[in-house]
Amino acid sequence: MPKALNCTQAMKFFTKELWLDAQNTNRTSELHLREKAASYAYRAQLDALRSRLSDEAFQFVCSADVHDGELLKLAIVDGSPSQCVERWS
């Protein structure tokens, strides 16, 4: 049985506090710098994962808008695709 994820874990880069501050119509340069720092840190972590993903998967996570998305299934297959018994449904 797969290990369950801790769904209450806080966001690492785009925190609740950053989001709440961003809702303020009186945006400051300090907030802008915090947003930039979060974006750069997120991208640095993403780049560190590049060697572990196929080019197609890496391009997907870089460009897909998955805001409030939910990962429903992940299949990791060792070997050729013809050896995969379980297919996406």
N, C-alpha and C positions, 0 to 999 in steps of 0.2 A: 504494500500500500504506500503510495507517495506521501511524503511528509507535507503536512498542511502549512501554508504560508501564514505568517502573522499579519493579518489585514489591518491591524491597528498601528503598525509601524509607521512612524512619521516619514514624510518626504525628506529626502536628503538635500536636494538643491533648491527646489521651488517649494519652500516651506509655507505652512499656513500663515505665518506672520508676514512673509513677503507678499503673499496673495492678498491678505487683508490690507496691508499698506498700499498695495497697488490699486485698491478700489477708491482710494482718496483722490478727489478731483484736484487737490493741491499737491501735485507730484513734485518732489524735490530732486535735486541733483544727487543727493545721497541715496535715494531710492533707486534712481537710474543706475548708479554704480553698483548697488547691491544686486539688481536684476542682471546687469552685465556679468558680474562675478559669478552668479549662479549659472548663467548660460555657459560661460567659459569652463567652469568646473564640470558641468554636465557633459559638455562636448569632450573634455579631456578624458573623462571616464569612458565615454562611448568609444573614443579613438583607441583606448587601451584594450577594448574588447574586439577590435577589428579582426585580429588574427584568428579569433575563435569563431567567426561567422563567415558564411559564404558571402561573396560579393552581393548577391541578390538580397540576402537577409540584412546585410549592413546598410544597403541603400534603402531598404524598407524602413528600418528603424530611424534612419536619418531624415527621411522625407515624409513618412506617414503622419497624419494628424491623429494620434491615438489619445487625445485628451479625454479623460474619463473613460478610456477604453478598458476592456477586460480580456485577459488572456484566458481563453476557454480550453485550449488544448495545445500541447507542445509534444511533438514526436521527434526523438533523436534516433536515427537509424545508422547502424554500422554496416557498411557494405553497399552493394549496388542497389538502386531503387527496385530492381526486380526481386530482390530478396525481402522486401518489406511486405509483411503480411497484412498489417493494419493500414488502411488508407484513410485520408480525411473524408469525413462524411458530410 
